[in-house]
Amino acid sequence: MSDTPNPDDPNAGSGDPFGPFGIPGFDPTTMNLADLMRFLQSEGPVNWEIAHRTAGYVALDGEHDAAPDPGEIAGLEDLARTAAGVVAAETGITEVLSAPVRVLGRAEWARLQLDALKPVLEALAVSLRGSLDGAAPDPSDLPPELAGPFAALGLGADGFGGIMGMVAPMLLGTQAGSMVGYLAQHALGRYDLPLPTTDVAGPTFVFTNLARFEEEWSIEARDLRFAVALHECVQTAVRSRPWVQAALSRLAIEFVSGYDLDVSRLEDRFGELDPADPASLATAAERPEEILGAMRSPRQDDAARRLESLVIAIVGYADAVLTSVATPLLPDFGRIHEAILRQHVDQGDAGRFVEGLLGIRLDRDAIATGRAFTAGVVERVGPTGLHRLWESERMLPTPNELAAPGLWLARIELPED
């Protein structure tokens, strides 16, 4: 039997699965030419094969997903259908009743999330690619472990642009996979963070993480799962509005497309940064939020404000509806809600990178702003007025209106023009 790891199996291999560049199974000093080309070739600005491999390794973190038995899957599906009925009755959004229900492992969640984030991550890659393509240092500066394989590919001085074209998608794939993989280690459902997903919305459960969370917090399994089901169904209801997911994706793409890769600015933060040395770039990539901070540009400000307003509105609305419907149904909802909130807010380095990438901060201040806005609306016009948030993109509150809900209510009553 061959000792070569199966590239499609995130559990393959033994010992340290990461090669010298932080990519599972990638060691150019031992790979044959065919395997090297498999890793380096990419049809787009992000090497998605590497992204998926990395996400699978990181998501599982040396473990295996605990597979739920059919009875547990059926139980989660029943809870989701019950929660969908409750949410539809509260919000009037009936599309949630027919939304697909998914019970996933961590690696499956990571794959789904990567695919759903593809438009945003590729827009980021394209915005950075132009600057990388303009850098053409002496190919002799390549590290020794790559010099031989690249020579075998026939890429000399005139072909260094091709080398950069291969390396950049590889590194972006690694970073994207690591980010999503770390999120998968903690996700209870699909919508723990307000990510700009592009697939069909539907309540999702990550079974392994649910089981672990129940044990850590000593929460009755059915109570926690029903609370997660309600949260997922509220988010599904919001995202089933035709304009919401489109606006999240559009604003995120607009924001990441405004990054400005300036090597001199990066060197101010990271010291000597050699575009010819993938190891140098990989070391810098270990501090992604600092890289993104060094690349922020004024062109992103408008998109950042609108995206943050949309995210705060979604989070505030979801919290208000969840509290309203869950409090009478779950006697221990207050403690469960606080535990879930901590899980959502405390996403570690991966969460900070996501927030930096999109120009938003989902922290307790943002949640407090959303809660204050929704409470102000309900106090003035009741929950029916709050549900008007999702009639059209025109209803999206501005930053000033988030701080003064009366201003929002006054504006939405004005004629459309």
N, C-alpha and C positions, 0 to 999 in steps of 0.2 A: 504493500500500500504506500502511496506517495506521501511524503511529509509536507508537501506544498499545501498551504491553507486554501480552502475553497473560497474564492473571492465573494461568493454570494452568501456565505455563512458568517454572520457577525460574531459567532462564538468560536470560529475556527482558530487554530493555532494554540500555542501554549506559551507560558512566560509572558514577557512584555509584548503585546501584540503590535505596538507602535514602532515604526521604523525611525530612522534618524531625523526625519522631517515631520514627525508627529502624525503620520498617515498610517492607518492599519495595513500591515502587509507590504509596505513600500520600503524596500531597501535596495537602491540602485547598485550597490556593490555586489549583490548576490543574484540579481534578477537577470534572466535572459532577455534578448532584444524584444521578443514578442510580448513578454509580460511588461517590459518597460513602456513599450508603445501603448499597450492597453491602458496603463495608468496615465500617461501623458496626453494622449489624444483626447480632444474634446470638441464636440460639434458646436458648442456655444461658449459664452463668456465665463461660465461656471462648469467645472468638471463634476457632473452630478453623480457619476459612479463613485468617485471619491467621497462626495458629500454623504451619500447613502451608507457607504462602508463605515465612515467615521461616526455618523449618527448612530448606527447600530451598535458599534463597540461601546460608545460612550453611554448610550441609553441603558444598556444592560449592566455596565460597570462590573463585568466579570461574573454576573449572575445569570440565571435563566428566568424568563417570565413564568410566573405561576399561572397555569392554565385553569380557568374556571370550568367547573363541570356544567353540563347542559342545564341543570336545574338553577344554578346561579345566574347563568346568562338569561334564562327565561324570567327569573325574578327581577333582574335589572331592567329588562325590557318592559315588564309590567309596571315597575315603578316609573319609568320614563313615560309610558302612556298615561298613567294616572296624573303625573306632574304636568304633562302637556294639556290635559283637560282643565286642570286648575288654572294654568297660565292663560289658556285661551279664554276662559270665562272672565278672568281679571282684565286682560289687555284688549280683548276683542280681535286679536290676531289669530285667526283659525288655521293659518298655514302650518303652525307648529304641530297640529294634530296629525299631519301626514308626513312629517319630517322623519328621515331614516334614523334609527337608533344603532349605535355602534358600541361594541364591547371589545377593547383592544388591549394588546400588550404594549410595553414601553417601546419596543423596536417598531411595532406597527404604527404607534402614535407618531414616532419620529419620522417615518416615511411619509405618512399622510401630511404632516406639518410641512416637511420640506417641499412636497409637491404643491401645496397650497400657497407657500411663500415664494414660489419660483419667479413670478413676474417681478416682485420687489427686489429679490436678490440679484436677478439678472440685470435689472435697471441700475443697481449699485455697481455691479461689475462693469457694465458698459461705460458708466461715468468715470470709472477709474482706469479703464483700459487705454484710453487715449494717451494719458500721461505715461503709462508704462511702455506703450508702443514707441513713445518718443525717446526713451532711454536706450541707447545702444553702446554700452561700454565694451571694452575689449573682451571677447569670449574667453581669453586665456585666464580671466579672473574667476572663472567658474571653479567651485570647490572640486577637489580631486575625485570625490566619489561620483561626480556627474560628468567630468571631463571625458572619461573613456566611453560611456554610453552615448554621449552626444556626438563624439567623433565617429562612433560606429553608425550613427544615423546620417552622417555626411553633412552635419551642420557646422560649417566653418564661420569665418568672419562675416561673410555676406549673408549668412543665415541666422545671425543672432536674433533678428526680429522674430523668427520662427520659434527660437528657444523661449523668448519672453512670452510669446503667444501661448506656449505650452505651460510654462511655470505659473503664470498668473491665474488661469482657471483652476489649476491644481491647488494653489494656496487658498483661493476663495472657496473652493469646495471643502477644504479642510476646516476652515473657520465656520462656514455655514453648518457643516455637519456637527462640529463640536458644540456650537451654540444650541442647536435643536436637540442634540443628544442629552445635554445637561438639563434642559427643560423637561425632557421626557422622564428623567429620573424622579421628578416630583409632581408631574401633572396628575390631577384627579380626573379632569375632564378635558374638553377641547378648548374651553374659553376661559381658562384661568387668567390669561393675559389677553388684552384686546388686540390680537394680531390681525393683520389685514389678509385673512384667508379668502380664497377664491372658489372653493368647492361648495357643494350644496350643504347648507347649514343643517345640523342635526345634533341632538344630545349624544354625548360620547362619554364612556367610562373607561378609565385605565385601571383594570382590575387589580394588578399587582400593587399599585400605589394605594388604592382604596383599602385593601386588606392591611397593608402596613400602617396606614394613617389611623385606621380604626384601633389597632393595637397600641400605637404610640399615645393616642389621646384618650384611650379607654372609652370610646364612644360606641354605643349600640350600632351594629352594622346596618340594620335597616334604617335607622334614623339618619345616619350619615349619608347613606346612599340616596335616600329620598331628598335630603337637602341638596346634594350635588345634582340630582335629577332636576329639581326645581330651578336651580341656578342655570344649568345647561339649557333648559327649556325657555327661560326668560331670554337668554342670549340668542337662542335659535329664533325666537319670535322677532326680536329686533332685527337680526340679520336676514330674516325672510322678507323684510321690506325691500323692494327692488333697488332702492338707491343706496342703502346703508353699506353693504359690502363693496359696491362699486366705488363709493366715496372713500372708504377706508383704503382700498387698493390704490385708487388714483392719487390721493393725497400722499400716501407713503411713497409711491413711485416719484411723484413730483419732488418730494423732500430729498430722497436719496440721490436723485439725479443732479442735485445742486451741490454735492460734495466737490471740493476742489483739491485735487492731489498736488500738493506743493512739497517737493522733496526737502527743500530748505527748512520749511516749517516743521516737518517731521524730524529732521536732524536736530532741531533745537530741543526737541523732547527726548529723542532716543539716541543722540550722539551720531556717530558715523553710520549711515544707512546706505548699503551698497545694493543698488537695484540688480546687479549681476549675480548676487549671492542669495540663493533661495533660503539658506540657513539664516542669513541676516534678516530677511523679510519674515521668516517664520518666528524668530525670536521676538521681533516687534509685534507680531500678530498675537502674542500671548497677552498683550495689553490692548485689546481691541477698542475699548471705550476711549483710551487716550489717543489712538490713531484717529478715530472718528472726530474727537474733539479738535484735533489739530487740522482737520480737513473741513470743518464747518465754514460756511460762507454766508454772507448776507442774503444771497439768493434764496436761501432755505427758510427765511424767517416767516414769510406769509404762510407757506404750506405748514410750517410747524405750528403756528397759532391755530389754523383751522383744524389740523389733525388733533391737536390737544383738546380743542373744544369738543370735537366729536367724541373722542375717547372719554372725556369727563362726563359728557351727557349720557353715553352708553352705560358707564360704570355707575353713575348716580341713579339712573332709571332702574337698572337691574337690581341694585341694592334696595331701592324703595319697594319695588314690586315683590322681590323675594321676601323681604321682611313682612310685608303686608299679608302674603299668602301663607308663609311658613309659620309665623308666630302662633296662630290658633291650631295648627296641625301638629306641631312638634314642641312639646313642653320644654325640651332642653335646647331649643333653637338658639338662644342667645350664646351659649357656650360653643355650640357647633359652628355658628356663624363666625365667631371670633377666631376659632381655630382655622377655619377655611380661609378667612381673610389673611391671617398670618402666612398661610401657605401661598396665597396668591401674590402678596406683596414681597415676601422674602424669597426671591428667585436666585439670589447669589449673583456671581459674575455673569452668568448667561442672561439673567433678567436685566441686569444693568446694561449689557451689550444691546439687547433688543430695544430697550428704552432709548439708549443713545443712538442706535441705528435709525429709529423712527422719529427721533426728536421729541419724545414724550417721556414723562416720568409718572409711572403708576405707583405712587407712594401714598402714605396716609393723608398728606395734604391734598392731593388730587381727589382722593376718595371723599374727604371732608367737604371739598368744594362741590362735588357732585351731589352729596347728601343735602347740603344747605340749599342748593338750587332746587332740587326736587321737592324738598320740604316747603320751600317758599311758594312753589307753584301749587302744591296740594292745599296749602293753607289758604290761598287766595281763591282757587277755582275748583278744588277737589281733584281726585285722581283722573277723571275724564279729561280734564284739561292737560294733564301730564301726558296722556297717551297721544296727544296731538303732535308730540315731538317727531313722530315717525311718518307723518303724512307726506312730507317731501323734504328735499334738502334745504329748501327755504326756511324750514323750521329750526335748523341747526343754530343754537345760541352762539352769540359772539362771546369773547372773553368778558366784556363789560356786562353782558346780559347774564352770564353765569354768576357774576357777583351780585346782580340786582335782577331777580326773576320778574319783578314788575315791569321792567323795560322789555323783556322778552314777550310777556303777555300783551303789552301794548302794541309791539311791532307786529305780531302775528295776526292781530285783528285789523291791521291796515289793509287796504286793497292790494292785490297781487303786484301791481306795477309800482 
